[in-house]
């Protein structure tokens, strides 16, 4: 069943990996990050139907990096605070210098 769902995701999500080697359970964080950052609406629908919002949020909370729009999107949908996400905490502690 996972292979069937995996085949429904957009090809551009797998530009650097072989789709056959991706396991939906073992590589859940990878799939969540790719779909949140680069996925189309159809990819999001597939991801949500497979994992559910709670699991997606749980996986996203462990990610070291996540683009700000993707973080806001999943935090808003899951009704969680951005402060609960590892990527938010790491970004705050690694502030960039002023760009004059």
PECORJO-V52345 format. One record per residue. RES is the residue in three letters. D_FIRST is the distance of its C-alpha to the first C-alpha in Angstrom with 2 decimals. Layout:
RES | D_FIRST
RES | D_FIRST
//
This chain:
UNK | 0.00
UNK | 3.83
UNK | 5.44
UNK | 5.12
UNK | 6.43
UNK | 8.60
UNK | 10.08
UNK | 11.33
UNK | 13.48
UNK | 17.07
UNK | 18.28
UNK | 21.15
UNK | 19.14
UNK | 18.72
UNK | 22.39
UNK | 23.12
UNK | 20.04
UNK | 17.91
UNK | 14.46
UNK | 13.25
UNK | 14.81
UNK | 13.23
UNK | 11.16
UNK | 9.97
UNK | 11.74
UNK | 14.67
UNK | 15.35
UNK | 15.04
UNK | 18.72
UNK | 18.46
UNK | 15.82
UNK | 17.91
UNK | 21.09
UNK | 20.08
UNK | 18.88
UNK | 21.91
UNK | 24.34
UNK | 23.24
UNK | 20.53
UNK | 21.19
UNK | 20.90
UNK | 17.74
UNK | 16.21
UNK | 17.59
UNK | 16.12
UNK | 12.52
UNK | 13.39
UNK | 15.16
UNK | 12.60
UNK | 10.10
UNK | 13.04
UNK | 15.95
UNK | 19.47
UNK | 20.65
UNK | 18.12
UNK | 18.64
UNK | 22.37
UNK | 22.28
UNK | 20.68
UNK | 23.12
UNK | 25.99
UNK | 25.63
UNK | 25.74
UNK | 29.07
UNK | 29.22
UNK | 27.94
UNK | 29.81
UNK | 32.02
UNK | 30.55
UNK | 27.00
UNK | 28.51
UNK | 30.43
UNK | 27.48
UNK | 25.25
UNK | 28.35
UNK | 29.41
UNK | 26.12
UNK | 25.65
UNK | 29.41
UNK | 29.97
UNK | 32.88
UNK | 32.71
UNK | 34.75
UNK | 31.83
UNK | 29.97
UNK | 30.79
UNK | 31.01
UNK | 33.62
UNK | 35.70
UNK | 35.66
UNK | 36.64
UNK | 39.54
UNK | 40.84
UNK | 40.74
UNK | 42.84
UNK | 43.88
UNK | 47.60
UNK | 49.28
UNK | 49.18
UNK | 52.79
//
